[in-house]
Amino acid sequence: MSLGRCPGQDRRYWKPGDIFEEPCPHCGGLIEFWKDDVTLRCPHCRKVVTNPRFDPGCAAWCSYASKCLGEMAAVYQRQPRVIRDRLEVEARKNLFHHRELLNLALKAAGFAEKIAREKGVQPLVAIAACLFYDLDAGGGKAGSATLAREIMTRVGLEPAIIEQTVKIIAARETVLDDPAWQVVQEARRLAKTEIESQKPERQTTAAAMDRGDIPGN
């Protein structure tokens, strides 16, 4: 049985708005774009114009993206934001049954991204280390560092980023002469502080519901 085309690219599923006209940014002449056009040559001035409505979102995840977009798919899949999202998905999958650790990982990654940019540290190293710091709690027997290496290799991170991240995770609280390690520890500390600060509010709310002061759902 042969696989059909992706519904997003199969023109049998298209709607009228999937074919549209946009003015050329060079000469102002109208260009008719189909939604799967990445670039077109303007029929008026002959300059190459990028489709302003082209959405590469599927390229980040679809295993058939290269068939639709060719080399452009690989370009989109290497974007830092796309890689960051894929790393977060992996963390969610592996820590799905460990909600507290997942919450800590996500909050720490958010802090790490901001701190890393402020301190000139490679953000993906700090983010990945925070997301995968407690990865072995998800049932893996190889340890967080080994599991993190497997995931990051599969996602397609650069070897240098993988090695630095694995070293940070393996070190845990053992001090490393590495600014990224310091970012990760600070981010985890901030995340833990924020989580702890939210606990009394939840406990107070729960107690109030038990007393009947706040109606339950």
Rosetta blueprint (number, residue, H / E / L):
1 M L
2 S L
3 L L
4 G L
5 R L
6 C L
7 P L
8 G L
9 Q L
10 D L
11 R H
12 R H
13 Y H
14 W L
15 K L
16 P H
17 G H
18 D H
19 I E
20 F E
21 E E
22 E E
23 P E
24 C L
25 P L
26 H L
27 C L
28 G L
29 G L
30 L E
31 I E
32 E E
33 F E
34 W E
35 K L
36 D L
37 D L
38 V L
39 T E
40 L E
41 R E
42 C L
43 P L
44 H L
45 C L
46 R L
47 K L
48 V E
49 V E
50 T E
51 N L
52 P L
53 R L
54 F L
55 D L
56 P L
57 G H
58 C H
59 A H
60 A H
61 W L
62 C L
63 S L
64 Y L
65 A H
66 S H
67 K H
68 C H
69 L H
70 G L
71 E H
72 M H
73 A H
74 A H
75 V H
76 Y H
77 Q H
78 R L
79 Q L
80 P H
81 R H
82 V H
83 I H
84 R H
85 D H
86 R H
87 L H
88 E H
89 V H
90 E H
91 A H
92 R H
93 K H
94 N H
95 L L
96 F L
97 H L
98 H L
99 R H
100 E H
101 L H
102 L H
103 N H
104 L H
105 A H
106 L H
107 K H
108 A H
109 A H
110 G H
111 F H
112 A H
113 E H
114 K H
115 I H
116 A H
117 R H
118 E H
119 K H
120 G L
121 V L
122 Q L
123 P H
124 L H
125 V H
126 A H
127 I H
128 A H
129 A H
130 C H
131 L H
132 F H
133 Y L
134 D L
135 L H
136 D H
137 A H
138 G H
139 G L
140 G L
141 K L
142 A L
143 G L
144 S H
145 A H
146 T H
147 L H
148 A H
149 R H
150 E H
151 I H
152 M H
153 T H
154 R H
155 V H
156 G L
157 L L
158 E L
159 P H
160 A H
161 I H
162 I H
163 E H
164 Q H
165 T H
166 V H
167 K H
168 I H
169 I H
170 A H
171 A H
172 R L
173 E L
174 T L
175 V L
176 L L
177 D L
178 D L
179 P H
180 A H
181 W H
182 Q H
183 V H
184 V H
185 Q H
186 E H
187 A H
188 R H
189 R H
190 L H
191 A H
192 K H
193 T H
194 E H
195 I H
196 E H
197 S H
198 Q H
199 K H
200 P H
201 E H
202 R H
203 Q H
204 T H
205 T H
206 A H
207 A H
208 A H
209 M H
210 D H
211 R H
212 G L
213 D L
214 I L
215 P L
216 G L
217 N L
